[in-house]
Amino acid sequence: MTKTASNIARIAIAAAVGLTLSACASSQSRSQRFTDKASQRFAAADANHDGYLSRDEAAQGMPRLAEHFDEIDTDHDGQLSKTEILAYIQQRRAAR
């Protein structure tokens, strides 16, 4: 391999590594933004600030969750926890 070809190969590898790291950072920041926004929406919907969403709180503040309330409420206690919501989202993503 000539010196020029070797340099081109090194540049190509460095560019590929840079793009991969950039994609990972972008993915993490997108995921973090989603998590932050979801937490803010949950907090805003949690009118009594007990850390759970009742059916009424979900209907008022997070209507898409309210549509699937019974499916998300796996312990059937009449309220949604962040854990139940996260499990539901992960289940939906895995089904895609």
DRENDO-1510 file (C-alpha; in Angstrom, 1 decimal, always signed):
<recs>
REC; n; res; u; v; w
REC; 1; MET; +0.0; +0.0; +0.0 .
REC; 2; THR; +1.4; +3.4; -0.9 .
REC; 3; LYS; +1.7; +6.2; +1.6 .
REC; 4; THR; -1.1; +8.1; -0.1 .
REC; 5; ALA; -3.4; +5.1; +0.0 .
REC; 6; SER; -2.5; +4.5; +3.7 .
REC; 7; ASN; -3.4; +8.1; +4.5 .
REC; 8; ILE; -6.7; +7.9; +2.7 .
REC; 9; ALA; -7.5; +4.7; +4.5 .
REC; 10; ARG; -6.7; +6.3; +7.9 .
REC; 11; ILE; -8.8; +9.3; +7.0 .
REC; 12; ALA; -11.7; +7.1; +5.9 .
REC; 13; ILE; -11.5; +5.1; +9.2 .
REC; 14; ALA; -11.4; +8.3; +11.3 .
REC; 15; ALA; -14.4; +9.7; +9.4 .
REC; 16; ALA; -16.3; +6.5; +10.0 .
REC; 17; VAL; -15.5; +6.5; +13.7 .
REC; 18; GLY; -16.5; +10.1; +13.9 .
REC; 19; LEU; -19.8; +9.5; +12.2 .
REC; 20; THR; -20.6; +6.6; +14.4 .
REC; 21; LEU; -19.8; +8.5; +17.6 .
REC; 22; SER; -21.9; +11.4; +16.3 .
REC; 23; ALA; -24.8; +9.1; +15.6 .
REC; 24; CYS; -24.6; +7.6; +19.0 .
REC; 25; ALA; -24.4; +11.0; +20.7 .
REC; 26; SER; -27.4; +12.2; +18.6 .
REC; 27; SER; -29.4; +9.1; +19.5 .
REC; 28; GLN; -28.6; +9.5; +23.2 .
REC; 29; SER; -29.6; +13.1; +23.2 .
REC; 30; ARG; -32.8; +12.3; +21.3 .
REC; 31; SER; -33.6; +9.6; +23.8 .
REC; 32; GLN; -32.8; +12.0; +26.7 .
REC; 33; ARG; -35.0; +14.7; +25.2 .
REC; 34; PHE; -37.9; +12.2; +24.9 .
REC; 35; THR; -37.4; +11.1; +28.5 .
REC; 36; ASP; -37.2; +14.7; +29.8 .
REC; 37; LYS; -40.3; +15.7; +27.9 .
REC; 38; ALA; -42.3; +12.7; +29.0 .
REC; 39; SER; -41.3; +13.4; +32.7 .
REC; 40; GLN; -42.4; +17.0; +32.3 .
REC; 41; ARG; -45.8; +15.9; +30.8 .
REC; 42; PHE; -46.3; +13.3; +33.6 .
REC; 43; ALA; -45.5; +15.9; +36.3 .
REC; 44; ALA; -47.9; +18.4; +34.7 .
REC; 45; ALA; -50.7; +15.8; +34.4 .
REC; 46; ASP; -50.2; +14.6; +38.0 .
REC; 47; ALA; -52.5; +17.2; +39.5 .
REC; 48; ASN; -52.3; +16.0; +43.1 .
REC; 49; HIS; -48.5; +15.4; +42.9 .
REC; 50; ASP; -48.7; +11.8; +44.3 .
REC; 51; GLY; -46.4; +10.3; +41.6 .
REC; 52; TYR; -49.2; +8.5; +39.9 .
REC; 53; LEU; -51.8; +9.3; +37.3 .
REC; 54; SER; -55.5; +8.5; +38.0 .
REC; 55; ARG; -57.8; +7.8; +35.1 .
REC; 56; ASP; -59.0; +11.5; +35.2 .
REC; 57; GLU; -55.5; +12.9; +35.4 .
REC; 58; ALA; -54.4; +10.8; +32.4 .
REC; 59; ALA; -57.5; +11.9; +30.5 .
REC; 60; GLN; -56.8; +15.5; +31.1 .
REC; 61; GLY; -53.0; +15.6; +30.8 .
REC; 62; MET; -52.0; +12.6; +28.7 .
REC; 63; PRO; -55.0; +11.5; +26.6 .
REC; 64; ARG; -53.1; +9.0; +24.6 .
REC; 65; LEU; -52.2; +7.1; +27.7 .
REC; 66; ALA; -55.8; +7.4; +28.9 .
REC; 67; GLU; -56.9; +5.5; +25.8 .
REC; 68; HIS; -54.9; +2.5; +26.9 .
REC; 69; PHE; -55.3; +3.0; +30.7 .
REC; 70; ASP; -56.5; -0.5; +31.5 .
REC; 71; GLU; -53.8; -2.1; +29.4 .
REC; 72; ILE; -51.1; +0.0; +31.1 .
REC; 73; ASP; -52.4; -0.4; +34.6 .
REC; 74; THR; -50.9; -3.9; +35.0 .
REC; 75; ASP; -51.5; -4.1; +38.8 .
REC; 76; HIS; -55.1; -2.9; +38.4 .
REC; 77; ASP; -54.9; -0.3; +41.2 .
REC; 78; GLY; -56.6; +2.4; +39.2 .
REC; 79; GLN; -53.5; +4.5; +38.7 .
REC; 80; LEU; -50.5; +4.6; +36.4 .
REC; 81; SER; -47.0; +4.7; +37.7 .
REC; 82; LYS; -44.0; +5.8; +35.7 .
REC; 83; THR; -42.8; +2.2; +35.8 .
REC; 84; GLU; -46.0; +0.9; +34.3 .
REC; 85; ILE; -45.9; +3.6; +31.6 .
REC; 86; LEU; -42.3; +2.9; +30.8 .
REC; 87; ALA; -43.0; -0.9; +30.6 .
REC; 88; TYR; -45.9; -0.2; +28.2 .
REC; 89; ILE; -43.8; +2.0; +25.9 .
REC; 90; GLN; -41.0; -0.6; +25.8 .
REC; 91; GLN; -43.5; -3.3; +25.0 .
REC; 92; ARG; -44.9; -1.3; +22.2 .
REC; 93; ARG; -41.5; -0.5; +20.8 .
REC; 94; ALA; -40.5; -4.2; +20.9 .
REC; 95; ALA; -43.7; -5.1; +19.0 .
REC; 96; ARG; -42.7; -2.9; +16.1 .
</recs>
